[in-house]
Structures are given as C-alpha cells and as structure tokens.
Amino acid sequence: MHVMKQRRRGTNMNQIEMLLDAINNLSPRIPITVDLWTVREIAAYLKRSEAVVRERITALPGFPQAIRLPVAGSKRRGQPLWKAKEVIAWTEKHQENRIA
C-alpha cells in the first residue's frame, strides 16, 4: 500500500509539474482594448463559422475596417485583422431592445 501511495504521489507531482510548465509557456494575454482579431477569433466571438464571418459578416456596411499589415519583401499585405474593441462595439450596437 505504501509503495502505491508513493507512486501515485509521484505521478501527481509529475502531472502538477507538467501543468505548471504548460501554464508558464502560455502566451501572455493581450488586453482586449488593443488586441487584433483574425477571422477565427471573430467567428468564435460571434458563434459563427469562419466562412460566414469572412464572406458575410465582414462585408456588412458598418462592420469595422480591416487592418492589413505590410509583409516584408512583398508588395502584398498580410491577412486582415480587426480591432477587437471595434468588433465588440459593432456587435453590441445590434443588441435588441426589450419592449416592456
């Protein structure tokens, strides 16, 4: 019994150490006020597919303008990015009003 408890304790400690390593390797969170979102993040936020966001949502009048950063060594520009705070503000403008 004693040996099994030690093994289990050792396994638990290994799991804890692995979790701590994983936490320490996480990317730092960027504040929402300055974060830039891709189609993927917008899709997750709006609970829509990436295709719907890319093809329909971003094409709507009034949807925030995309930011396209330059790509080194190319005349092309990078993938579209949107200011998270602008997407959130746009979304909140579409909240329905309750009728009392």
PLY file of the C-alpha trace (Angstrom):
ply
format ascii 1.0
element vertex 100
property float x
property float y
property float z
element edge 99
property int vertex1
property int vertex2
end_header
0.00 0.00 0.00
2.74 2.41 0.99
4.57 1.91 -2.34
1.35 2.52 -4.31
0.72 5.78 -2.42
4.27 6.93 -3.18
3.86 6.09 -6.87
0.54 7.88 -7.00
2.05 10.89 -5.21
4.97 10.84 -7.67
2.57 10.69 -10.61
0.52 13.56 -9.17
3.66 15.64 -8.70
4.71 14.91 -12.29
1.28 16.00 -13.51
1.45 19.17 -11.42
4.90 19.95 -12.79
3.65 19.38 -16.34
0.69 21.69 -15.74
2.94 24.38 -14.29
5.26 24.12 -17.30
2.27 24.41 -19.65
0.96 27.47 -17.77
4.35 29.13 -17.83
4.62 28.57 -21.59
1.26 30.17 -22.39
1.37 33.35 -24.39
0.57 36.40 -22.33
-2.97 37.70 -22.75
-3.24 40.87 -24.81
-5.74 43.35 -23.38
-8.97 43.42 -25.41
-8.59 47.18 -25.82
-5.54 46.71 -28.05
-5.91 43.14 -29.35
-6.27 42.44 -33.06
-8.56 39.59 -34.10
-8.42 37.32 -37.12
-11.48 35.83 -38.79
-11.06 32.84 -36.46
-11.35 34.92 -33.26
-14.29 36.90 -34.64
-16.03 33.65 -35.59
-15.53 32.27 -32.09
-16.80 35.51 -30.52
-19.90 35.67 -32.77
-20.56 31.92 -32.59
-20.45 31.70 -36.38
-18.33 29.75 -38.83
-15.18 31.30 -40.24
-16.73 31.17 -43.73
-19.81 33.15 -42.61
-17.62 35.76 -40.95
-15.25 36.03 -43.92
-17.94 36.07 -46.62
-20.91 37.76 -44.97
-20.23 39.49 -41.67
-17.11 41.45 -42.66
-18.86 42.60 -45.86
-21.74 44.22 -43.96
-21.97 48.01 -44.08
-20.77 49.46 -40.81
-18.58 46.49 -39.92
-15.16 47.78 -38.78
-12.49 48.22 -41.43
-9.79 45.58 -41.56
-6.15 46.31 -40.88
-3.66 44.73 -43.27
-0.06 44.95 -42.19
2.69 45.01 -44.83
4.67 41.84 -45.49
8.44 42.18 -45.74
9.84 41.59 -49.21
6.42 41.65 -50.84
4.02 44.20 -52.25
1.20 42.11 -50.84
-0.30 42.76 -47.47
-0.95 40.31 -44.66
-4.16 38.68 -43.56
-6.94 41.01 -42.46
-7.08 41.86 -38.77
-9.72 43.77 -36.86
-9.54 45.73 -33.63
-11.28 43.55 -31.07
-12.83 46.52 -29.29
-14.36 47.74 -32.57
-15.84 44.33 -33.35
-17.30 44.14 -29.85
-18.75 47.66 -30.13
-20.26 46.82 -33.54
-21.81 43.67 -32.12
-23.28 45.50 -29.13
-24.96 48.01 -31.47
-27.06 45.11 -32.72
-28.47 44.18 -29.34
-32.26 44.10 -29.40
-34.19 46.43 -27.16
-36.72 44.87 -24.83
-40.26 46.03 -25.06
-41.73 46.41 -21.58
0 1
1 2
2 3
3 4
4 5
5 6
6 7
7 8
8 9
9 10
10 11
11 12
12 13
13 14
14 15
15 16
16 17
17 18
18 19
19 20
20 21
21 22
22 23
23 24
24 25
25 26
26 27
27 28
28 29
29 30
30 31
31 32
32 33
33 34
34 35
35 36
36 37
37 38
38 39
39 40
40 41
41 42
42 43
43 44
44 45
45 46
46 47
47 48
48 49
49 50
50 51
51 52
52 53
53 54
54 55
55 56
56 57
57 58
58 59
59 60
60 61
61 62
62 63
63 64
64 65
65 66
66 67
67 68
68 69
69 70
70 71
71 72
72 73
73 74
74 75
75 76
76 77
77 78
78 79
79 80
80 81
81 82
82 83
83 84
84 85
85 86
86 87
87 88
88 89
89 90
90 91
91 92
92 93
93 94
94 95
95 96
96 97
97 98
98 99
